[in-house]
């Protein structure tokens, strides 16, 4: 029986791509590069900040070496500086998110967020939209050193905070990483079609697929 629900953040609970695009384009502008479209940025999201920055630089000419700076970490730090304090300006929860989370909370589910996004930005976004009140825990991609989705340890650590086992939980996401993480941990997964997956989530073999967040309760009922 499912008693715990673990959510991805970007592309699942919130549409954060506009703020990510704005920050990465400021970095690219500083580097003298062309900017990226919103759709291009969406296709780069899901594997953490380092991969986002690496993909953005690769798409616009590779990692620059101005001032003999050749390490990707420099550009990651630059992006984080640009993103900090601007991570909830253009970001918005998807339709039905607060209302559906309230219903699930009232139904007695323990809930948490498991995201590859840095912890600080995760909490800023959850608090900016008054979503943190629904969750017992939130584990960003930099909380467990070197461990993030699709590594099942990321999900299992999140479930430990909920005092739930993988068999008692379901993962809700929009990306192959969410499904792979859930499968490896031993949990079912529900994927959202409206997120940032680079391939149609209907082709990934999730236990259920939803095209709107408010359809989640029905999808969960179908898993029971």
N, C-alpha and C positions, 0 to 999 in steps of 0.2 A: 504493500500500500504506500502510495506517495504521500509523504508528509513534509518534504522540503523542496523548494524550487530555487534553482540557481540561475541567475540571468547574466548574459553578456551585457555590455553597456552600449558601445558604439554600433549603430545599425540595428539595435534590438530595442533598447529603451529610449534612446535619444538619437536624433539626427545631428551628429557633431561634425559632419563633413565640411560645412561652411566655415567654421572656425579653424579647422585643420587646414583647409585650403588657404585661408587668409594668412595663417602663420607660416606655412611652407612657402607661399609665394613671396612673403616679405624676405625670407631667407634667400630664395632664388634671386630676387631683385638685388639684394645686397651682393650676391655673387655674380651679378651681371648676366643672369640667365633669363630665358623666357619663362613666363608663368604657366601654371597648369590649370586645366579646366576642372570643374567640380567632379565630373564623371571620371576623369583621370585619377584624381585624388581618392575617390571612393574605391577605385580598384587597387589602391595601394594600402588601404587600411586593413587591420585585422591581425597583424603579426608583431605589433609593438612599435614604439617610436623609432627605434634604430632602423627597422626595415622600411618604415614610411620614409624617413629621410634618405636612406640609401636608394630606394626606388625613385624618389623624386630627383635626386642628383643624377642617377643613371639615365633617366628619361630625358635629361636636359644637357647631357654631355659628360657625365662622370663626376667623380669627386674632385673639386678644384684643389689646386695646390698653392694658392696665393699665400704669400708670406711664409712659404715652406711648411704650411699646415697640410698634412697629408692624411691625418687620421680622421676617420668618420666621426669619432667622439666629439671633435670640435664642432662639427655641423649639427650633431644631435644636441649639444649644449646650446648652440645658437638657436635652434628650433624651440627648445624648451623655454629659453628666455623670451622668445617672441610669443609663445603660446600662453605662458603664465600670466594670469590676470585677464586673459582674453578668451578663455575656454568656454564661457557661457554667454557670449555676446550674441552670436548668431545661431548657436545650438538651441534646439527645441526638443522636448519630449514628443514622441510620436502620438498621434491621436489615440485617446482612450487609455493611455498609460497610467496616469494617476488614479483614475476611476477603477480600472481593472486591478491594479495593485491593492487598492483599498478592499475590493471584494475578496481577493485571495487572502489578504490578511485577516479579514473578518471570518473567513472560512476555516482559519486555524493553521494555515501553512506557515512554516518558518521559511524566510526568504533571505537570499544573499546575492551579492554581485561578484562575479569572477571575470575579470577583464584584463587584457594585456596592456591597457592604458596605465600610465603611472598613477600611483596611489593619490598623490596630491591633487592632480587634475580630476581624478575620479570623484573624490570627496567634494571638491569645489562644485562640480556639475550636479551631483546628487543634492547637495545643500541649496544650490541656486534655484532649483526647481521643486524644493521641498519634497524630494523623493527619499531622502535618507531615513525618514521616519518609518518607512516600510520594511527596512532591512535590518537583520540582526548582525550582519557582517558584510564587509566589502574587501576583497583582496585584489589589488592592482598587480600589474605585471612586474613591478620592481620590489614587491614585498618579500618574495621568496627568491633568494639570490640564484640567478640562472635558471629559474623554473617559471615557466609560463605556458599557457595553452599553445599547442595541443598536449603538452605533458600532463598526464592525468593527476600528477601530484598537486598541481595547481587547484584542480577541482576538489580533490580529496581533502586538501588543507582547508578549503572553504567549507566543505561539509563537516569537517571536524569542529569548526566554529559554531555550526548549527547542531552539533551532536546528532548527526544523521549519517547513515551509511549510504553508499552509492545505490544500493537496491531500494532505498527509501526516497530517492531524490530524482529529479528530472532537470536536465540542462536546457535552457532556452537561449537560442542564439540565431545568428544569421550567416555563419561562416563554416567552412569545412573544419577549421580548428575547433569550433565548439562541438561539432559532431564527433570528431576524432577523439577529443578529450573525454567526452561522455562515454563513448564506446570502450575506450581503454580503461576507464574507471569502473565500468559496469553499470552505467546509468542510461536510461532512455533519453532521447533528445527530440526537441521540437524546434524546427527552424522557421524563420520568418522570411517571406519572399521579398519584403520591401527594403531589406538591408543592403550590405555592401559586398555580397558574395561575387566572386569573379566568374562563377558558373551558376546556372540555375539551381537553386536549392532543391527543386523538385527532382533533380537527377542524383542527389547525394545519398538517398536511402535513409532519411530520418524517420523516426517513428511517427511523426506527424508534421505537417506543414501548415502554416497559417499565413494569410495575406493581410491581416489586420490584428493589432494587439488585443482588441476586445474579444477576439475569437479564442483566446487562450484557454479560458475556463472550459469551453466545450472540448477543446483538444485534450486537455488534461483528463476530463471525464472519460474520453475514449481510450485513454491509456490504462485506466483502473481495471 
